[in-house]
């Protein structure tokens, strides 16, 4: 039976092999012959070939150093006017690699580029300036049409470089003494048409993905898990234009989506973020024309949205919309000060161009704010928190004679944990600083503290607390031209007031509503108040609608309806 079967198969295969060309070219007709594939012309595949790193000698066994083999594949693709470098299934141990123009690095589902645990296998990226260190696993400089794609993984093996020491870039730190001689995962400098999609980026020894002075950048479907070392940023974007971030999920230890320098024409949408520090952090330069929408921010314990504007900087036309925040501290802090943060940076004594913050909007925000930060199960070292990170609120903070301009909050509902004390409520001299949010200490408002703001709008804003809080919900200090409409806020009979206004002008509170009893709805303080109006609404739960202290007089306030 077996022999007959084998003979039948053999004869069938023999007949098929002999007759197939005849059938194709004769019986079916000459028209079908014209459809047969033509011989492959090597030139026709120029720029479109696939270069499997195993064909260049990569072992992928998790032990052998495959840097040279992978780099040779990249160089071959670049030499042939571009192509796809394939990382198939396997663990390919590598040191520093350089991507080049017109090259796509494709990571197969079970393919992993694993950073070597030996620091001698790394070097500064070719053409990458020092900045926050330039040692790197994968980089590209002055390249075009560079892509990293596929469901595979780039693993920095960053736990091997943990020393417990940060890079010294924070307040009071010394970068020269910090730990910056460790590899970033990805760095791109002055690249054009850069795409990263669908990949899993993890365990960097330093920042995960640094994008510096690039243009036309697409980050889509990227997953980042970066919690094995200090300064484990997610996306770190500096002075780049036309950047689109979508459908990404980032969990990291440091800034999740830092936007430093002159970033312009940037959109972030449909993403989730979690980090110890900030998610959207702005610092320096001219940040303009930026939108963030439809994002979830969770377990973020260092101010989800943090903007610090200094001398010669300008932040304008920036919108945050449809954001959900859960278990966060902060949640928003905007600071403006043109004073030098360090004496050595004060310059030659000549006047400096002051910073500008204007046209910033927050729409459709839902937030649950906790009093103190927590610990992550996947972080191998403990989170430490400063006193100023406890019971934080929304902060708009202009320093000295500098004013934030045209800031709006629409359809914003925030629930705070509460617990503020009478001593905290009594604070009047908030430090004249606009650096890190925690440098201000615990603030005298439990929901919103605004100092030196011109053109402030709050519409359909609701502030509540889980625990009694003896601080006002809102403090306005030198706020001019403000409209607060349909405010709903929680009172406390033991607190002085629900709203405190200090030396402010042209403030309208229209249709406010108290959610719980209060001693006073509005307390006005100081001799430099003017044209403060409460119009309509329901503040009947307050024992008295108005209190005047510290030199404030009755003629500055009007209560209508």
Secondary structure as UniProt FT lines:
FT   HELIX           2..22
FT   HELIX           23..27
FT   HELIX           30..33
FT   TURN            34..35
FT   HELIX           42..45
FT   TURN            46..47
FT   STRAND          49..52
FT   HELIX           53..56
FT   STRAND          61..65
FT   HELIX           67..79
FT   TURN            80..81
FT   STRAND          83..87
FT   STRAND          90..94
FT   STRAND          97..98
FT   TURN            101..102
FT   STRAND          103..107
FT   TURN            109..110
FT   STRAND          111..115
FT   HELIX           119..121
FT   STRAND          123..124
FT   TURN            126..127
FT   TURN            131..132
FT   STRAND          135..141
FT   STRAND          144..149
FT   STRAND          153..155
FT   HELIX           158..161
FT   TURN            171..172
FT   HELIX           175..177
FT   STRAND          184..189
FT   STRAND          192..197
FT   STRAND          200..202
FT   STRAND          209..212
FT   STRAND          215..220
FT   STRAND          223..226
FT   TURN            230..231
FT   STRAND          235..238
FT   STRAND          241..246
FT   STRAND          249..252
FT   STRAND          257..260
FT   STRAND          264..269
FT   STRAND          272..275
FT   STRAND          280..283
FT   STRAND          286..300
FT   STRAND          305..309
FT   TURN            311..312
FT   STRAND          314..328
FT   STRAND          332..336
FT   HELIX           343..345
FT   TURN            347..348
FT   STRAND          356..369
FT   TURN            377..378
FT   HELIX           387..389
FT   STRAND          394..398
FT   TURN            400..401
FT   STRAND          404..416
FT   HELIX           422..425
FT   HELIX           437..440
FT   STRAND          445..465
FT   STRAND          472..485
FT   STRAND          488..489
FT   TURN            493..494
FT   STRAND          499..502
FT   STRAND          505..510
FT   STRAND          513..514
FT   STRAND          518..525
FT   STRAND          530..535
FT   TURN            540..541
FT   STRAND          542..549
FT   TURN            550..551
FT   HELIX           554..556
FT   STRAND          557..560
//
